Amino acid sequence: MICTEETLNSLSRKDLTEALCFMDDCLKCENDREFDSLLRDFGSYLGFEYVLCCYMHSTYRRANKVNILNISNPAEWMDEYEKENYVQDDPVRYELEQRLSNNETVSFIHWDEYERSLSPKELQIIERRRHYGLNYGCSVYTNSQSKDFTFLISLADKEKEVDRRTEILSTLLIQHMMNAKKRLDTTALVNALTKREKSVADWILDGKTNWEIAAILNISENTVKYHVKNIYIKLKVSGRQEAIAVMLAVRYLSL
């Protein structure tokens, strides 16, 4: 759903004010603890007790790792979900994959309102979910323009039903949530560098060669190569240009 002027006008002044405050909080969020609190407060504002977010680096594929962050879902449900590997047959995941394959970069998924017959395994997952009180719910996702990051948040409750207001606000704000998570993850990678690795990385960012960095830091070129290799590993990149892109992003976002 695209948030048009008409859809935004359907929101109350309070909702619009809260949305602006939420966008600002996403920009100011400094760590995972603050991010978790931000998502929990968002769910609570909309009337949902249970909040979960998932994200994946690179294009969404079944072979890739799905990172699941439990914000306030029942611990027993999450333990069962992981133990039984429900993520492989979750109807929300199937719906997400179908929409991504249709190049829907932002989309709202109303749980259990699917235009297809569900498999016995999918029906079992829904039954078990409801057993833990997640009777009503929804998910909204966004896929970055470069398709290097997919982010999804799920809201659920025992009594609160999904409404149009929930759809509008979650669709409006999902991009800001994803940007905040991407920024935190990227910053964490750079912060994992040692003091010496950061020194080498700074000179890489300034366009210096390994030989030049060795001369500046008064160390051997082989030592520089060793640090550069570790930098690539910690930043999860394959080369110099990718490392520069990551470090530039962190430098820009830290301004």
N, C-alpha and C positions, 0 to 999 in steps of 0.2 A: 504494500500500500504506500502510495506517495502522499506525503503530508502537504496538501494543498492549502490555500488560504481558507477555503470552505471548511476543511476538517479542523484546522487550527481555531477557527472562529467558534467551533462547537465546544471548545474547552472553556472552562471558567477562568476568570482573571487569576484566581489562586493557582490553578493548574499551570497556567503559562508562567507565572512568577516562579513557581517551584521548578519548572522545567529549566528556566534560565539559571537558577541557583544550582541545579544538578549539573548543568553543562560546565559551570564555573568550578564546581567541586571536582569534576573529572580532570580539568586542567591542573588543579592544585594538588591532586592526590599524589602522595610521595612514596607510599609503600603498599605492600599487599594487604596489610592489616586495615589501612584506611580504605583501600579498594573494596575489601570484603564488607566493611561497614557501610560503604556507599551503596552497594547492591542490596544489602539487607534493608536499609532505610527506604530504598526505592520500592522494593516489594511491599514493605509495610505501608508506605504512603498509598499504594494502590489497593491495599486490603488483603494482601497475600502473605501467609505465614511462612511458606516454604520457598526458598530461592536456591537456584543452582545455576552455575555457568559452566560452559564448555568452550574450549577453543583449540584450534589446530593450526600449526604453522604449515605453510605451503598449501597447494591446492588440495581440497578435500577429497580424500580417497580412503577406501576401507582399510588399505594396508597401512595408512599413517596413524600415528598415535593421537588419540583424543585425550586431551587434558581435561579432567573433570574436577571442578572446584566446588565442594559442598559448602554453601553459605549457611543454610539453616534447615536442610532436609533432615528427616529422622535418621539418626546414625544406623539404626537397625536396617532400614530400607537401603541405605547406601552400601552397607556391608553385604547384603544379599545381592544387590545389583552388581557389585564387583565380583563376588564369589561365583555367581551364575553367568557372568559375562553377558548380561542383558543388553549391553550397548550394541552388540552385533545384530540384535533382532528388534531393537526398540523402534516402534512405528514412527516416532519423531525423527529418528535418524534417517529412516528410509525416505520420509517426506522431505527432509532437508536435502538429501542427495538428489532427489528428483528435481527439486526446484533449482538447485545449483547447476544441474545439467542443462536446465532451461535458461541459464544466465540471469536468474533472479537474484540480484545482489543484496536485496533487503526483502525479507518476507516474514509474515506473521502466521504462526501455526496454532490453530485452535485444537487442543487435544481432543482426540476421539471423534472428530468430525472429518473423516477421511472419505474420499470419493472412490474407494476401492474396498474389496473384501480383505480382511486381515487374516493372517495365518494363525494357526493354533498357538504358536509361540508368542506372537504379538498380543493375542488376547490374554494369554497367561500373564504377560508382563503388566498389562493394564489392570488385571484382577489383583495382582500382588501390590501394585502401586496404590490402588484404592484401599487395600487392607491396612496400609500405613497412614491413611488419612488424606492422601493426595487425590481427592475426588474430582476436583475441577482444576484446570490449568491451561497454560499456553506456553509457547516458546516463540522467541523472535530472534532472528539471526541477521548478520551482515557479513558480507565477503568483501575484503579490501579490493580496491580497483586493480592492484597488481596481482591479486589472487595469491598473496603470500601469507594470508592470515584470515581465518574464519572464526567468528565469535558468536556464541549463542547464549541467551539467558532464558531460564525457565522459571515461571511463577506458578505456584499451586496453593490450594487451600482446601480445607474440609468442607467449608460452606460457601465461601466467596466464589461466585461464578464470573466467568470472563465476560467483559462488556466492551462496548465500542471505545469507551474512554481508555481502557487498558491497552487496546490495540493502537490507538493513536499515540499515546504517550510513550509506550515501549518502542514503537517504530521510529518515533521522532528522536529518541535518545540512545538507541542501540549503537549508532556510529560513534558517539562520544564515549561510551563504555569500552568499545573495541580500541579506540585510539589510546585511552588511558592504560589499558592492559598491555598493548604493544609497547608503549613508552616505558612502562615499569619493567617489562621483560628485557627490553634492549638495554636499559640502564643497569639492570642486574648483571648482564653479561660483561659490561665494561667494568663494573665495580669488582668483578671477580679477578681482574688482572692484578698482579703484584705491582709494587712500586716501580721496579725496574721495567716490567712489561709496559706499564703506563708511560714511562719515559720514552721507550722505544716506539710505542704506538703514537705518541704525540709527534715524534719526528717523522714517522711514516705519513701522518696526516699533513705535515708540512712539505711533503714531496721529496724527502731525503732518501737516498739509496742506502742499502745495507752498509756499503763502504763508508759513506758519509756519516751515518749514525755511529759506526764504530769509532771513527775519528773524533766525533763530538763527545761521545761518552767515555772515550779512552778505554775501550774494550776491543777484543778481537772481532773480526767479521764473522767468524764461526759462532761466537757467543751471541751476536746479533741475530744470526740465522736461527739459533736455538730459541731465542725469545720470540722471534717472529712466528715460528712454528707453533709455539704455545699460545700466542695471541690468536692465531687462526682457529686453533682447537677450542679455545674458551669463547670466542665470538661466534663459533659455529659457521665459519665462512671457509671458502676454498682458495681465496686469493687476496691480493693486495687491494684491488679496487672494491671488493665486497667489504673488507675490513674498514677501508676509508669511509664507505657509505654508512656503516654502522656507527662509527665514531663521530661522523659529521651529524648524524641524526641525534645522538646523545648531546653533542655540543649545542646544537640548535635548540633542542627541547629544554636545555638547562638555562637558557638565557632568560 
